[in-house]
C-alpha cells in the first residue's frame, strides 16, 4: 500500500490570487524497526497557535533534530496527515537540555481528529520525567483512524528556570497505514487564503491583502504594471491556481503566474496573453503537482485603463 498518497491541493488565488485512551504504552527508547517505517507526519502541512523567535511549526516535522518549533505556553501544534490513517504509534521529541542542572519536561496532551471539528484525547504526559533524546513514544495496540494530530503544550518545568514558560518540539513523528475503509478523496482547499502577501505597490486603500481575503467585493489595485506575491507559510503540493482579475465591461488583463519553493527561483505556471474578456470565474491553470511555498503574479496590462486590479 502506498503510504505516500498525497492530498491534491488547489491554490485558488482570488487575486484574486482563491485522537478514554486506547491501549497505550510509553517507552523510553526507540521502538524496534521504527527506522524501517514511514513517518507519515514528515513534511506534512502544519500550523501552530503561535511561534517564538522565528522557530516556525514546520521545524517540528522537517525530520531534523537540530531544529525545533517554539511557542509561549499554552500553545498548539497541528499536523494535517493529508489522508485517513490508522495510527499505531506517535513519538514526540521535545526539547531537552544536555548541560547539567538544566533539565526540563513539559505537560502536554495529544489529540486526533477526522475533521478538525471533533478532537479525541489519545495521549498525555503529566509525569515528572525529564525530556530525553529518545522522546516519548506512545504505542496504540488498538489503532484509531485520524486525519489530523494536534499537540497542546500546557506547561514547562525547567530546572533552575522557574520563569521558563516556553514549549519546544524538535520532532513529532506519527506512524500508521492508510485506512482502507476511507476513500481518501481528493480534497482541494485554498491554501492562499489570508496568507502573507506583498506587492510592488497599491492604489488607494486597495492593499494586497484584499487579493487573498476571499471577499469578492474587494480587490488589490496598483497603477500600471505590478506584481503580487503570496507566501503560503508552508510547503504545499499544488496542481491548480485560479486568478480572478477585476471583470467588467469586457475588459481583459495580460499577466504571468510563477511558483517557487524558496522565493528566489521561479517557474512559470501559467499566463494570459490573449484578449479574452475576464469573467467571474477567473482563469484557472492546472499543471503537474509541484511542491511550492510562494506564488507570484506579474500583472502586465489592462485593456480598459492603466491600472491593474485583482479580486482574488
Phi and psi restraints in degrees (value plus and minus 20) as a CYANA .aco file:
   2 UNK   PHI     -99.7   -59.7
   2 UNK   PSI      93.2   133.2
   3 UNK   PHI    -106.2   -66.2
   3 UNK   PSI     -18.8    21.2
   4 UNK   PHI    -125.3   -85.3
   4 UNK   PSI       3.5    43.5
   5 UNK   PHI     -82.1   -42.1
   5 UNK   PSI     109.2   149.2
   6 UNK   PHI    -124.7   -84.7
   6 UNK   PSI     126.8   166.8
   7 UNK   PHI     -98.6   -58.6
   7 UNK   PSI     100.5   140.5
   8 UNK   PHI     -94.0   -54.0
   8 UNK   PSI     105.0   145.0
   9 UNK   PHI    -137.0   -97.0
   9 UNK   PSI     111.2   151.2
  10 UNK   PHI    -116.1   -76.1
  10 UNK   PSI     109.7   149.7
  11 UNK   PHI    -115.5   -75.5
  11 UNK   PSI      87.0   127.0
  12 UNK   PHI    -122.3   -82.3
  12 UNK   PSI      87.3   127.3
  13 UNK   PHI    -120.0   -80.0
  13 UNK   PSI      82.2   122.2
  14 UNK   PHI    -104.6   -64.6
  14 UNK   PSI      52.7    92.7
  15 UNK   PHI    -100.2   -60.2
  15 UNK   PSI     -32.5     7.5
  16 UNK   PHI    -126.1   -86.1
  16 UNK   PSI      81.9   121.9
  21 UNK   PHI    -108.8   -68.8
  21 UNK   PSI     119.0   159.0
  22 UNK   PHI     -91.2   -51.2
  22 UNK   PSI     151.2   191.2
  23 UNK   PHI     -77.2   -37.2
  23 UNK   PSI     109.4   149.4
  24 UNK   PHI    -160.3  -120.3
  24 UNK   PSI     119.0   159.0
  25 UNK   PHI    -150.2  -110.2
  25 UNK   PSI     119.5   159.5
  26 UNK   PHI    -129.0   -89.0
  26 UNK   PSI     107.7   147.7
  27 UNK   PHI    -133.9   -93.9
  27 UNK   PSI     129.7   169.7
  28 UNK   PHI    -114.0   -74.0
  28 UNK   PSI     -29.5    10.5
  29 UNK   PHI    -143.3  -103.3
  29 UNK   PSI     144.1   184.1
  30 UNK   PHI     -85.9   -45.9
  30 UNK   PSI     113.4   153.4
  31 UNK   PHI     -83.2   -43.2
  31 UNK   PSI     121.2   161.2
  32 UNK   PHI     -76.9   -36.9
  32 UNK   PSI     115.7   155.7
  33 UNK   PHI      51.0    91.0
  33 UNK   PSI      -6.8    33.2
  34 UNK   PHI     -79.6   -39.6
  34 UNK   PSI     -59.3   -19.3
  35 UNK   PHI     -79.9   -39.9
  35 UNK   PSI     -44.7    -4.7
  36 UNK   PHI    -106.5   -66.5
  36 UNK   PSI     -23.7    16.3
  37 UNK   PHI    -128.0   -88.0
  37 UNK   PSI     145.0   185.0
  38 UNK   PHI    -113.3   -73.3
  38 UNK   PSI     109.2   149.2
  39 UNK   PHI     -99.3   -59.3
  39 UNK   PSI      83.9   123.9
  40 UNK   PHI     -97.1   -57.1
  40 UNK   PSI     -21.9    18.1
  41 UNK   PHI    -114.4   -74.4
  41 UNK   PSI     -29.1    10.9
  42 UNK   PHI     -81.0   -41.0
  42 UNK   PSI     101.9   141.9
  43 UNK   PHI      38.1    78.1
  43 UNK   PSI       5.0    45.0
  44 UNK   PHI    -104.8   -64.8
  44 UNK   PSI     141.2   181.2
  45 UNK   PHI     -77.8   -37.8
  45 UNK   PSI     115.1   155.1
  46 UNK   PHI    -161.8  -121.8
  46 UNK   PSI     122.8   162.8
  47 UNK   PHI    -151.4  -111.4
  47 UNK   PSI     142.6   182.6
  48 UNK   PHI    -165.0  -125.0
  48 UNK   PSI     138.1   178.1
  49 UNK   PHI     -92.5   -52.5
  49 UNK   PSI     -44.8    -4.8
  50 UNK   PHI    -187.6  -147.6
  50 UNK   PSI     146.8   186.8
  51 UNK   PHI    -155.7  -115.7
  51 UNK   PSI     142.1   182.1
  52 UNK   PHI    -149.2  -109.2
  52 UNK   PSI     110.3   150.3
  53 UNK   PHI      34.1    74.1
  53 UNK   PSI      23.6    63.6
  54 UNK   PHI      45.0    85.0
  54 UNK   PSI      -5.3    34.7
  55 UNK   PHI    -105.6   -65.6
  55 UNK   PSI      62.6   102.6
  56 UNK   PHI     -89.8   -49.8
  56 UNK   PSI     137.4   177.4
  57 UNK   PHI     -80.8   -40.8
  57 UNK   PSI     -48.7    -8.7
  58 UNK   PHI     -78.1   -38.1
  58 UNK   PSI     -45.6    -5.6
  59 UNK   PHI     -85.6   -45.6
  59 UNK   PSI     -40.3    -0.3
  60 UNK   PHI    -101.3   -61.3
  60 UNK   PSI     -30.4     9.6
  61 UNK   PHI    -152.4  -112.4
  61 UNK   PSI       3.8    43.8
  62 UNK   PHI    -113.0   -73.0
  62 UNK   PSI     -20.3    19.7
  63 UNK   PHI      58.8    98.8
  63 UNK   PSI     -14.5    25.5
  64 UNK   PHI    -131.6   -91.6
  64 UNK   PSI     106.4   146.4
  65 UNK   PHI    -105.8   -65.8
  65 UNK   PSI     -21.7    18.3
  66 UNK   PHI    -119.7   -79.7
  66 UNK   PSI     -12.7    27.3
  67 UNK   PHI    -142.0  -102.0
  67 UNK   PSI     142.2   182.2
  68 UNK   PHI    -178.0  -138.0
  68 UNK   PSI     132.6   172.6
  69 UNK   PHI    -107.0   -67.0
  69 UNK   PSI     120.1   160.1
  70 UNK   PHI    -152.3  -112.3
  70 UNK   PSI     125.4   165.4
  71 UNK   PHI    -181.4  -141.4
  71 UNK   PSI     131.5   171.5
  72 UNK   PHI     -96.5   -56.5
  72 UNK   PSI     113.6   153.6
  73 UNK   PHI     -94.6   -54.6
  73 UNK   PSI     131.6   171.6
  74 UNK   PHI     -96.5   -56.5
  74 UNK   PSI     130.5   170.5
  75 UNK   PHI    -168.4  -128.4
  75 UNK   PSI     143.1   183.1
  76 UNK   PHI    -153.2  -113.2
  76 UNK   PSI     124.9   164.9
  77 UNK   PHI    -151.1  -111.1
  77 UNK   PSI     109.6   149.6
  78 UNK   PHI    -149.5  -109.5
  78 UNK   PSI     114.4   154.4
  79 UNK   PHI    -132.7   -92.7
  79 UNK   PSI     111.0   151.0
  80 UNK   PHI    -111.6   -71.6
  80 UNK   PSI      92.9   132.9
  81 UNK   PHI     -95.7   -55.7
  81 UNK   PSI     -27.0    13.0
  82 UNK   PHI      38.8    78.8
  82 UNK   PSI      19.0    59.0
  83 UNK   PHI     146.2   186.2
  83 UNK   PSI     146.8   186.8
  84 UNK   PHI    -114.8   -74.8
  84 UNK   PSI      93.3   133.3
  85 UNK   PHI    -136.8   -96.8
  85 UNK   PSI     123.8   163.8
  86 UNK   PHI    -105.0   -65.0
  86 UNK   PSI      86.5   126.5
  87 UNK   PHI    -103.5   -63.5
  87 UNK   PSI     107.4   147.4
  88 UNK   PHI    -132.7   -92.7
  88 UNK   PSI     -38.7     1.3
  89 UNK   PHI    -181.4  -141.4
  89 UNK   PSI     123.9   163.9
  90 UNK   PHI    -152.6  -112.6
  90 UNK   PSI     113.4   153.4
  91 UNK   PHI    -141.8  -101.8
  91 UNK   PSI     106.7   146.7
  92 UNK   PHI    -138.2   -98.2
  92 UNK   PSI      94.8   134.8
  93 UNK   PHI    -119.2   -79.2
  93 UNK   PSI      83.5   123.5
  94 UNK   PHI    -105.9   -65.9
  94 UNK   PSI     148.3   188.3
  95 UNK   PHI     -84.6   -44.6
  95 UNK   PSI     117.0   157.0
  96 UNK   PHI    -151.8  -111.8
  96 UNK   PSI     126.5   166.5
  97 UNK   PHI    -120.5   -80.5
  97 UNK   PSI     109.8   149.8
  98 UNK   PHI    -100.6   -60.6
  98 UNK   PSI     -59.3   -19.3
  99 UNK   PHI     -80.8   -40.8
  99 UNK   PSI     128.1   168.1
 100 UNK   PHI     -83.4   -43.4
 100 UNK   PSI     130.3   170.3
 101 UNK   PHI      42.4    82.4
 101 UNK   PSI       7.0    47.0
 102 UNK   PHI    -158.7  -118.7
 102 UNK   PSI      12.2    52.2
 103 UNK   PHI     -91.1   -51.1
 103 UNK   PSI     144.4   184.4
 104 UNK   PHI    -178.7  -138.7
 104 UNK   PSI     139.2   179.2
 105 UNK   PHI    -170.6  -130.6
 105 UNK   PSI     142.5   182.5
 106 UNK   PHI    -142.6  -102.6
 106 UNK   PSI     127.5   167.5
 107 UNK   PHI    -109.4   -69.4
 107 UNK   PSI     105.2   145.2
 108 UNK   PHI    -170.4  -130.4
 108 UNK   PSI     145.4   185.4
 109 UNK   PHI    -152.2  -112.2
 109 UNK   PSI     128.3   168.3
 110 UNK   PHI    -140.7  -100.7
 110 UNK   PSI     110.9   150.9
 111 UNK   PHI    -141.7  -101.7
 111 UNK   PSI     138.5   178.5
 112 UNK   PHI    -150.8  -110.8
 112 UNK   PSI     130.0   170.0
 113 UNK   PHI    -166.5  -126.5
 113 UNK   PSI     131.6   171.6
 114 UNK   PHI    -113.8   -73.8
 114 UNK   PSI     -48.3    -8.3
 115 UNK   PHI    -157.2  -117.2
 115 UNK   PSI     -11.8    28.2
 116 UNK   PHI      44.3    84.3
 116 UNK   PSI      -3.8    36.2
 117 UNK   PHI    -135.4   -95.4
 117 UNK   PSI     -69.9   -29.9
 118 UNK   PHI    -124.4   -84.4
 118 UNK   PSI     105.1   145.1
 119 UNK   PHI    -138.5   -98.5
 119 UNK   PSI     117.2   157.2
 120 UNK   PHI    -132.5   -92.5
 120 UNK   PSI     113.7   153.7
 121 UNK   PHI     -93.4   -53.4
 121 UNK   PSI     102.9   142.9
 122 UNK   PHI    -134.2   -94.2
 122 UNK   PSI     -39.6     0.4
 123 UNK   PHI    -184.1  -144.1
 123 UNK   PSI     136.7   176.7
 124 UNK   PHI    -177.8  -137.8
 124 UNK   PSI     134.7   174.7
 125 UNK   PHI    -139.0   -99.0
 125 UNK   PSI      99.6   139.6
 126 UNK   PHI    -158.5  -118.5
 126 UNK   PSI      -6.5    33.5
 127 UNK   PHI    -108.6   -68.6
 127 UNK   PSI    -195.6  -155.6
 128 UNK   PHI    -131.1   -91.1
 128 UNK   PSI       0.1    40.1
 129 UNK   PHI     -94.7   -54.7
 129 UNK   PSI     118.7   158.7
 130 UNK   PHI     -88.9   -48.9
 130 UNK   PSI     133.2   173.2
 131 UNK   PHI     -85.4   -45.4
 131 UNK   PSI     126.4   166.4
 132 UNK   PHI    -151.3  -111.3
 132 UNK   PSI     146.3   186.3
 133 UNK   PHI     -83.6   -43.6
 133 UNK   PSI     -40.0     0.0
 134 UNK   PHI    -101.8   -61.8
 134 UNK   PSI     -37.3     2.7
 135 UNK   PHI      53.8    93.8
 135 UNK   PSI    -191.0  -151.0
 136 UNK   PHI    -128.0   -88.0
 136 UNK   PSI     106.9   146.9
 137 UNK   PHI    -132.6   -92.6
 137 UNK   PSI     109.7   149.7
 138 UNK   PHI    -136.5   -96.5
 138 UNK   PSI      98.3   138.3
 139 UNK   PHI    -126.4   -86.4
 139 UNK   PSI     108.0   148.0
 140 UNK   PHI    -127.2   -87.2
 140 UNK   PSI      82.5   122.5
 141 UNK   PHI     -84.9   -44.9
 141 UNK   PSI     -54.0   -14.0
 142 UNK   PHI    -120.4   -80.4
 142 UNK   PSI      83.0   123.0
 143 UNK   PHI     -87.9   -47.9
 143 UNK   PSI     139.8   179.8
 144 UNK   PHI    -154.6  -114.6
 144 UNK   PSI     136.4   176.4
 145 UNK   PHI    -120.0   -80.0
 145 UNK   PSI     115.3   155.3
 146 UNK   PHI    -169.8  -129.8
 146 UNK   PSI     134.7   174.7
 147 UNK   PHI    -130.7   -90.7
 147 UNK   PSI     -45.8    -5.8
 148 UNK   PHI    -151.5  -111.5
 148 UNK   PSI     121.2   161.2
 149 UNK   PHI    -141.7  -101.7
 149 UNK   PSI     108.3   148.3
 150 UNK   PHI    -142.7  -102.7
 150 UNK   PSI     116.7   156.7
 151 UNK   PHI    -133.1   -93.1
 151 UNK   PSI     108.6   148.6
 152 UNK   PHI    -131.0   -91.0
 152 UNK   PSI      93.7   133.7
 153 UNK   PHI    -110.1   -70.1
 153 UNK   PSI     102.9   142.9
 154 UNK   PHI    -119.9   -79.9
 154 UNK   PSI     -59.4   -19.4
 155 UNK   PHI    -176.8  -136.8
 155 UNK   PSI     127.6   167.6
 156 UNK   PHI    -128.7   -88.7
 156 UNK   PSI     114.1   154.1
 157 UNK   PHI    -138.4   -98.4
 157 UNK   PSI      83.1   123.1
 158 UNK   PHI    -136.4   -96.4
 158 UNK   PSI     105.4   145.4
 159 UNK   PHI     -80.0   -40.0
 159 UNK   PSI     109.4   149.4
 160 UNK   PHI      42.5    82.5
 160 UNK   PSI      -4.2    35.8
 161 UNK   PHI    -154.1  -114.1
 161 UNK   PSI      48.9    88.9
 162 UNK   PHI     -81.8   -41.8
 162 UNK   PSI     -41.4    -1.4
 163 UNK   PHI    -118.9   -78.9
 163 UNK   PSI     -14.7    25.3
 164 UNK   PHI     -93.4   -53.4
 164 UNK   PSI      96.7   136.7
 165 UNK   PHI    -147.0  -107.0
 165 UNK   PSI      11.9    51.9
 166 UNK   PHI    -126.9   -86.9
 166 UNK   PSI     115.3   155.3
 167 UNK   PHI    -122.7   -82.7
 167 UNK   PSI     125.6   165.6
 168 UNK   PHI    -158.9  -118.9
 168 UNK   PSI     115.5   155.5
 169 UNK   PHI    -143.9  -103.9
 169 UNK   PSI      99.4   139.4
 170 UNK   PHI     -97.0   -57.0
 170 UNK   PSI     -70.2   -30.2
 171 UNK   PHI    -167.8  -127.8
 171 UNK   PSI     114.2   154.2
 172 UNK   PHI    -130.9   -90.9
 172 UNK   PSI      94.2   134.2
 173 UNK   PHI    -133.7   -93.7
 173 UNK   PSI     115.7   155.7
 174 UNK   PHI    -148.7  -108.7
 174 UNK   PSI     116.8   156.8
 175 UNK   PHI    -147.0  -107.0
 175 UNK   PSI     120.4   160.4
 176 UNK   PHI     151.3   191.3
 176 UNK   PSI    -196.4  -156.4
 177 UNK   PHI    -147.7  -107.7
 177 UNK   PSI     132.7   172.7
 178 UNK   PHI     -76.9   -36.9
 178 UNK   PSI     115.5   155.5
 179 UNK   PHI    -102.9   -62.9
 179 UNK   PSI      95.5   135.5
 180 UNK   PHI     -87.1   -47.1
 180 UNK   PSI     -33.4     6.6
 181 UNK   PHI     -97.4   -57.4
 181 UNK   PSI     -30.2     9.8
 182 UNK   PHI    -134.3   -94.3
 182 UNK   PSI     121.6   161.6
 183 UNK   PHI     -98.5   -58.5
 183 UNK   PSI     -32.0     8.0
 184 UNK   PHI      28.3    68.3
 184 UNK   PSI      39.8    79.8
 185 UNK   PHI     -84.6   -44.6
 185 UNK   PSI     138.5   178.5
 186 UNK   PHI     -91.2   -51.2
 186 UNK   PSI      99.0   139.0
 187 UNK   PHI    -133.3   -93.3
 187 UNK   PSI      96.9   136.9
 188 UNK   PHI    -122.0   -82.0
 188 UNK   PSI     116.3   156.3
 189 UNK   PHI    -158.2  -118.2
 189 UNK   PSI     135.8   175.8
 190 UNK   PHI    -103.2   -63.2
 190 UNK   PSI      76.9   116.9
 191 UNK   PHI    -100.9   -60.9
 191 UNK   PSI     -20.4    19.6
 192 UNK   PHI    -113.4   -73.4
 192 UNK   PSI     -30.4     9.6
 193 UNK   PHI     -77.5   -37.5
 193 UNK   PSI      99.9   139.9
 194 UNK   PHI      38.1    78.1
 194 UNK   PSI       6.2    46.2
 195 UNK   PHI    -106.4   -66.4
 195 UNK   PSI     151.4   191.4
 196 UNK   PHI     -85.8   -45.8
 196 UNK   PSI     111.2   151.2
 197 UNK   PHI    -157.4  -117.4
 197 UNK   PSI     120.7   160.7
 198 UNK   PHI    -147.3  -107.3
 198 UNK   PSI     142.9   182.9
 199 UNK   PHI    -172.5  -132.5
 199 UNK   PSI     145.5   185.5
 200 UNK   PHI     -90.3   -50.3
 200 UNK   PSI     -38.4     1.6
 201 UNK   PHI     151.5   191.5
 201 UNK   PSI    -193.3  -153.3
 202 UNK   PHI    -172.4  -132.4
 202 UNK   PSI     138.1   178.1
 203 UNK   PHI    -133.0   -93.0
 203 UNK   PSI      99.1   139.1
 204 UNK   PHI      42.1    82.1
 204 UNK   PSI    -155.8  -115.8
 205 UNK   PHI    -111.7   -71.7
 205 UNK   PSI     -12.4    27.6
 206 UNK   PHI    -103.4   -63.4
 206 UNK   PSI      52.4    92.4
 207 UNK   PHI     -95.3   -55.3
 207 UNK   PSI     141.0   181.0
 208 UNK   PHI     -81.4   -41.4
 208 UNK   PSI     -46.8    -6.8
 209 UNK   PHI     -80.2   -40.2
 209 UNK   PSI     -43.4    -3.4
 210 UNK   PHI     -91.6   -51.6
 210 UNK   PSI     -32.9     7.1
 211 UNK   PHI    -100.9   -60.9
 211 UNK   PSI     -32.0     8.0
 212 UNK   PHI    -149.6  -109.6
 212 UNK   PSI       3.3    43.3
 213 UNK   PHI    -117.0   -77.0
 213 UNK   PSI     -19.6    20.4
 214 UNK   PHI      43.1    83.1
 214 UNK   PSI       1.3    41.3
 215 UNK   PHI    -130.1   -90.1
 215 UNK   PSI      89.0   129.0
 216 UNK   PHI     -94.1   -54.1
 216 UNK   PSI     -21.6    18.4
 217 UNK   PHI    -113.9   -73.9
 217 UNK   PSI     -18.3    21.7
 218 UNK   PHI    -145.5  -105.5
 218 UNK   PSI     138.3   178.3
 219 UNK   PHI    -174.9  -134.9
 219 UNK   PSI     139.0   179.0
 220 UNK   PHI    -110.0   -70.0
 220 UNK   PSI     121.1   161.1
 221 UNK   PHI    -159.1  -119.1
 221 UNK   PSI     130.0   170.0
 222 UNK   PHI    -169.1  -129.1
 222 UNK   PSI     126.7   166.7
 223 UNK   PHI     -99.2   -59.2
 223 UNK   PSI     101.0   141.0
 224 UNK   PHI      56.9    96.9
 224 UNK   PSI    -185.9  -145.9
 225 UNK   PHI     -78.1   -38.1
 225 UNK   PSI     126.2   166.2
 226 UNK   PHI    -185.2  -145.2
 226 UNK   PSI     150.0   190.0
 227 UNK   PHI    -153.1  -113.1
 227 UNK   PSI     134.3   174.3
 228 UNK   PHI    -155.4  -115.4
 228 UNK   PSI     113.8   153.8
 229 UNK   PHI    -148.1  -108.1
 229 UNK   PSI     112.7   152.7
 230 UNK   PHI    -128.0   -88.0
 230 UNK   PSI     107.8   147.8
 231 UNK   PHI    -114.0   -74.0
 231 UNK   PSI      92.5   132.5
 232 UNK   PHI     -91.4   -51.4
 232 UNK   PSI     -25.4    14.6
 233 UNK   PHI      40.4    80.4
 233 UNK   PSI      12.0    52.0
 234 UNK   PHI     147.9   187.9
 234 UNK   PSI     151.9   191.9
 235 UNK   PHI    -121.7   -81.7
 235 UNK   PSI     104.5   144.5
 236 UNK   PHI    -146.2  -106.2
 236 UNK   PSI     128.6   168.6
 237 UNK   PHI    -109.0   -69.0
 237 UNK   PSI      88.3   128.3
 238 UNK   PHI    -133.1   -93.1
 238 UNK   PSI     117.6   157.6
 239 UNK   PHI    -152.1  -112.1
 239 UNK   PSI     -14.0    26.0
 240 UNK   PHI    -176.3  -136.3
 240 UNK   PSI     117.1   157.1
 241 UNK   PHI    -151.5  -111.5
 241 UNK   PSI     114.0   154.0
 242 UNK   PHI    -138.8   -98.8
 242 UNK   PSI     106.5   146.5
 243 UNK   PHI    -132.5   -92.5
 243 UNK   PSI     107.1   147.1
 244 UNK   PHI    -140.1  -100.1
 244 UNK   PSI      70.8   110.8
 245 UNK   PHI     -93.1   -53.1
 245 UNK   PSI     150.1   190.1
 246 UNK   PHI     -79.5   -39.5
 246 UNK   PSI     118.0   158.0
 247 UNK   PHI    -147.3  -107.3
 247 UNK   PSI     110.7   150.7
 248 UNK   PHI     159.1   199.1
 248 UNK   PSI     130.1   170.1
 249 UNK   PHI      29.7    69.7
 249 UNK   PSI       9.8    49.8
 250 UNK   PHI      57.4    97.4
 250 UNK   PSI     -14.0    26.0
 251 UNK   PHI     -87.8   -47.8
 251 UNK   PSI     139.1   179.1
 252 UNK   PHI    -161.3  -121.3
 252 UNK   PSI     137.5   177.5
 253 UNK   PHI    -141.9  -101.9
 253 UNK   PSI     128.4   168.4
 254 UNK   PHI    -129.5   -89.5
 254 UNK   PSI     116.3   156.3
 255 UNK   PHI    -181.5  -141.5
 255 UNK   PSI     149.9   189.9
 256 UNK   PHI    -150.0  -110.0
 256 UNK   PSI     125.4   165.4
 257 UNK   PHI    -138.7   -98.7
 257 UNK   PSI     109.3   149.3
 258 UNK   PHI    -145.6  -105.6
 258 UNK   PSI     131.8   171.8
 259 UNK   PHI    -148.5  -108.5
 259 UNK   PSI     134.0   174.0
 260 UNK   PHI    -172.6  -132.6
 260 UNK   PSI     130.6   170.6
 261 UNK   PHI    -106.7   -66.7
 261 UNK   PSI     -58.5   -18.5
 262 UNK   PHI    -135.6   -95.6
 262 UNK   PSI     -22.3    17.7
 263 UNK   PHI      59.8    99.8
 263 UNK   PSI     -12.7    27.3
 264 UNK   PHI    -139.2   -99.2
 264 UNK   PSI     -66.5   -26.5
 265 UNK   PHI    -124.2   -84.2
 265 UNK   PSI     102.7   142.7
 266 UNK   PHI    -136.9   -96.9
 266 UNK   PSI     128.5   168.5
 267 UNK   PHI    -142.3  -102.3
 267 UNK   PSI     112.4   152.4
 268 UNK   PHI     -90.4   -50.4
 268 UNK   PSI     108.6   148.6
 269 UNK   PHI    -129.3   -89.3
 269 UNK   PSI     -31.2     8.8
 270 UNK   PHI     156.2   196.2
 270 UNK   PSI     144.8   184.8
 271 UNK   PHI    -179.2  -139.2
 271 UNK   PSI     135.7   175.7
 272 UNK   PHI    -146.4  -106.4
 272 UNK   PSI      95.3   135.3
 273 UNK   PHI    -146.2  -106.2
 273 UNK   PSI     -12.4    27.6
 274 UNK   PHI    -122.2   -82.2
 274 UNK   PSI    -194.9  -154.9
 275 UNK   PHI    -127.9   -87.9
 275 UNK   PSI       6.2    46.2
 276 UNK   PHI     -88.7   -48.7
 276 UNK   PSI     106.0   146.0
 277 UNK   PHI     -79.0   -39.0
 277 UNK   PSI     126.4   166.4
 278 UNK   PHI     -92.7   -52.7
 278 UNK   PSI     130.5   170.5
 279 UNK   PHI    -151.0  -111.0
 279 UNK   PSI     152.5   192.5
 280 UNK   PHI     -87.0   -47.0
 280 UNK   PSI     -34.8     5.2
 281 UNK   PHI    -106.5   -66.5
 281 UNK   PSI     -32.2     7.8
 282 UNK   PHI      48.9    88.9
 282 UNK   PSI    -186.8  -146.8
 283 UNK   PHI    -136.8   -96.8
 283 UNK   PSI     106.5   146.5
 284 UNK   PHI    -128.4   -88.4
 284 UNK   PSI     112.1   152.1
 285 UNK   PHI    -139.7   -99.7
 285 UNK   PSI     100.1   140.1
 286 UNK   PHI    -130.5   -90.5
 286 UNK   PSI     128.1   168.1
 287 UNK   PHI    -179.4  -139.4
 287 UNK   PSI     149.7   189.7
 288 UNK   PHI     -79.3   -39.3
 288 UNK   PSI     120.4   160.4
 289 UNK   PHI     -72.8   -32.8
 289 UNK   PSI     110.5   150.5
 290 UNK   PHI    -147.0  -107.0
 290 UNK   PSI     118.5   158.5
 291 UNK   PHI    -106.5   -66.5
 291 UNK   PSI      98.6   138.6
 292 UNK   PHI    -160.6  -120.6
 292 UNK   PSI     148.7   188.7
 293 UNK   PHI    -147.7  -107.7
 293 UNK   PSI     -49.2    -9.2
 294 UNK   PHI    -139.1   -99.1
 294 UNK   PSI     124.7   164.7
 295 UNK   PHI    -150.8  -110.8
 295 UNK   PSI     110.1   150.1
 296 UNK   PHI    -145.2  -105.2
 296 UNK   PSI     117.0   157.0
 297 UNK   PHI    -138.2   -98.2
 297 UNK   PSI     104.6   144.6
 298 UNK   PHI    -121.8   -81.8
 298 UNK   PSI      91.4   131.4
 299 UNK   PHI    -108.0   -68.0
 299 UNK   PSI     103.5   143.5
 300 UNK   PHI    -121.6   -81.6
 300 UNK   PSI     -60.3   -20.3
 301 UNK   PHI    -181.0  -141.0
 301 UNK   PSI     140.7   180.7
 302 UNK   PHI    -151.7  -111.7
 302 UNK   PSI     106.5   146.5
 303 UNK   PHI     -91.4   -51.4
 303 UNK   PSI     -36.4     3.6
 304 UNK   PHI    -115.8   -75.8
 304 UNK   PSI     -54.9   -14.9
 305 UNK   PHI    -182.8  -142.8
 305 UNK   PSI     153.9   193.9
 306 UNK   PHI     -89.8   -49.8
 306 UNK   PSI     -40.1    -0.1
 307 UNK   PHI    -100.7   -60.7
 307 UNK   PSI     138.6   178.6
 308 UNK   PHI    -134.6   -94.6
 308 UNK   PSI     117.8   157.8
 309 UNK   PHI    -156.4  -116.4
 309 UNK   PSI     115.4   155.4
 310 UNK   PHI    -155.5  -115.5
 310 UNK   PSI     100.0   140.0
 311 UNK   PHI     -89.5   -49.5
 311 UNK   PSI     -74.8   -34.8
